[in-house]
Amino acid sequence: MKDASADPPVTGKTPERPWQSVGLLLDAARPERPQLLRGGLWLLTAAALDVLGPILGKRYIDHHLLPGRYDIAEMGALLALMLATGWAASWLRYAQLSRMAGVARRSVLRLRERVYAHVLALPMAFFDKAITGQLVSRVTNDTEAVNQLYRQVLYVMLDSTIVVLGSLVAMAWLDWRLMLIVATLVPAMVLIVLGYQRLSAPAVQRTRQLRSDINAQMAESMAGMAVLQASGAAGRFAERFGATNAEHRLSRIAELRANAWLLRPALDLLNVLLLVTVIYSFGRRELSGLEVGLLYAFLSYIARVVEPLIQITMQFGQLQQAMVAASRVKALLAEAEQSGPPQDGRVISAGALRIEGVSFGYDPARPVLHGIDVDIPAGSFVGIVGHTGSGKSTLLSLLLRFYDAQQGRISVDGQPLAAVPDAAFRDAVGLVPQEPYLMAASVRDNIAMGRPGIGAAEVEAAAQAARAHDFIAALPQGYDTLLGEGGARVSTGQKQLLAMARALAGTPRILFLDEATSNIDSATERRVSDALATLHGRVTVVAIAHRLSTIRAADQILVLNHGRLQERGTHEVLMGLDGGLYRRLVELQTLAEADAADEAA
Ligand SMILES: Nc1ncnc2c1ncn2[C@@H]1O[C@H](COP(=O)(O)OP(=O)(O)OP(=O)(O)O)[C@@H](O)[C@H]1O
């Protein structure tokens, strides 16, 4: 996998239109439906209480202040009611904010678990195209953006819309003609926001791209830190990063300027214009005593309508970004999962492999393997050698079912490899990969990998068999020592021994080794070779090795050349082939070792 983080979709597929991803949100929030309903109802109640305030105020003015009827009990009751409704409305609203935030958190948790589980079930071919940084960003950042979306949609948008509609209804009830004047606010604001978005879109787009560049540069530098420092490129990288960062700042300023100089003033101007229009139309009427209360009520309602509308419009940009994030998550979820064969009780008992006429290319138009035929009896030891790029790892990937061959067939114990149920297949197979992978967990957990039936005794037995026990015992807390990030560092060779212990702990029927001994010293390698020899007859071992001594004892050695099986036989047989490729490889390696020994001396 490559390592970068940028904006385009993970696999190059175009996500559908952002607004169509609402279904994803509804899906994740489905179990919360009763909560949402209750929240909506309480928000409606809060809005109703809110709307009641100006009506009470109007009555206070019209019935008491203007006619000079100072009925203390009723006036006190009105004031107390205004206070109570105002307070209850804000309290209810706050309570709903917490409720909706809870719904958002739980929905995002559900969504993130779903996305992660989905990524784990994707076929290996997907990861060839995927960019690690982007994938991580899908599972973390994008789902977090969806959290924002929930909060905004469920709370700000819903609440503000209810308050605006409630106020308009109350205004219509008081004076529908004046309400119509206020209602012109809504389309006017929409126009302002659309205009603003069109004007500011380039700056917003540029800022996002630059933020993505910053992330990508950071990820790239972290991944290649050793090379970067060793080659003295740190200064140049810092300069490049500084330039991007400065550009990002300028672009962000342009974005904020558009907001400060265009959007907010335009909205405020609209607000003032509206107030003036309403006051003006009051002035044109005959100002009877009753109208003062109405004016008060209208001015209060205008304030109640303007602020939520500004809230909605100001959040529009963020909302759109969150929608884009949701659509990217949706596109990832739309990637087809691996379709494993049905659980039908098939198992791998002996571990005999048969490869017949297999051809394969990552891109079908450019085959990497051509017509491979091999018979691997159960319990035998097979070595695969060949030049770099000759197709060794590819052949292993086919045997591991990471890809399907385009031609030919692979069978295990007489049944098609693809027909073995997933769980049975993974149970029967062990892999020591080219680049051992350690989790940030204890040595024990790294060997057991949470597989059932692998306790302390099995872990230690596997470590003994992989010749890893001695170095583990010398670690500060032995098998409980934490490895990986923040834990103890182990050498590359030790990682390989741990990976071997991990594979052996699963008591596989078939063990695949991809360059498993490339980084360990000769003495340890000999011991690992001895360990492999003890598996002979019990476990089928298929090992790729550049270091030819590892597979010297193999029952058969497959020599690949440009994706074709060029030679096959035991070490002795292949060494007997005059001008043979294997023989040449052995001679070259012997020469190289002799040179290295001379240099060391
Ligand atoms: N995931 C992939 N997508 C596309 N092409 C690939 C992929 N992996 C390998 N290839 C190509 O397939 C060919 C065989 O690669 P493979 O990794 O099988 O070789 P190898 O013999 O294992 O090499 P090495 O000894 O360097 O590990 C190479 O040309 C390589 O570029």
PDBQT file of the ligand as one rigid body, heavy atoms in Angstrom, charges set to zero:
ROOT
HETATM    1  N1  LIG A 701      -0.114  -5.848  -5.892  1.00  0.00    +0.000 N 
HETATM    2  C1  LIG A 701       0.402  -5.800  -7.098  1.00  0.00    +0.000 A 
HETATM    3  N2  LIG A 701      -0.226  -5.129  -8.087  1.00  0.00    +0.000 NA
HETATM    4  C2  LIG A 701       0.292  -5.100  -9.338  1.00  0.00    +0.000 A 
HETATM    5  N3  LIG A 701       1.437  -5.666  -9.683  1.00  0.00    +0.000 NA
HETATM    6  C3  LIG A 701       2.119  -6.349  -8.749  1.00  0.00    +0.000 A 
HETATM    7  C4  LIG A 701       1.640  -6.432  -7.405  1.00  0.00    +0.000 A 
HETATM    8  N4  LIG A 701       2.521  -7.162  -6.690  1.00  0.00    +0.000 NA
HETATM    9  C5  LIG A 701       3.499  -7.514  -7.547  1.00  0.00    +0.000 A 
HETATM   10  N5  LIG A 701       3.248  -7.023  -8.775  1.00  0.00    +0.000 N 
HETATM   11  C6  LIG A 701       4.070  -7.247  -9.961  1.00  0.00    +0.000 C 
HETATM   12  O1  LIG A 701       4.109  -8.640 -10.212  1.00  0.00    +0.000 OA
HETATM   13  C7  LIG A 701       5.413  -9.046 -10.573  1.00  0.00    +0.000 C 
HETATM   14  C8  LIG A 701       5.858 -10.181  -9.626  1.00  0.00    +0.000 C 
HETATM   15  O2  LIG A 701       5.991  -9.664  -8.322  1.00  0.00    +0.000 OA
HETATM   16  P1  LIG A 701       6.247 -10.579  -7.061  1.00  0.00    +0.000 P 
HETATM   17  O3  LIG A 701       6.112  -9.721  -5.856  1.00  0.00    +0.000 OA
HETATM   18  O4  LIG A 701       5.405 -11.787  -7.153  1.00  0.00    +0.000 OA
HETATM   19  O5  LIG A 701       7.755 -10.967  -7.279  1.00  0.00    +0.000 OA
HETATM   20  P2  LIG A 701       8.759 -11.717  -6.315  1.00  0.00    +0.000 P 
HETATM   21  O6  LIG A 701       9.391 -12.787  -7.121  1.00  0.00    +0.000 OA
HETATM   22  O7  LIG A 701       8.077 -12.119  -5.070  1.00  0.00    +0.000 OA
HETATM   23  O8  LIG A 701       9.797 -10.553  -6.032  1.00  0.00    +0.000 OA
HETATM   24  P3  LIG A 701      10.705 -10.283  -4.728  1.00  0.00    +0.000 P 
HETATM   25  O9  LIG A 701      11.731 -11.339  -4.699  1.00  0.00    +0.000 OA
HETATM   26  O10 LIG A 701      11.297  -8.938  -5.009  1.00  0.00    +0.000 OA
HETATM   27  O11 LIG A 701       9.779 -10.282  -3.562  1.00  0.00    +0.000 OA
HETATM   28  C9  LIG A 701       6.293  -7.826 -10.492  1.00  0.00    +0.000 C 
HETATM   29  O12 LIG A 701       6.485  -7.364 -11.801  1.00  0.00    +0.000 OA
HETATM   30  C10 LIG A 701       5.513  -6.812  -9.717  1.00  0.00    +0.000 C 
HETATM   31  O13 LIG A 701       5.726  -5.527 -10.200  1.00  0.00    +0.000 OA
ENDROOT
TORSDOF 0
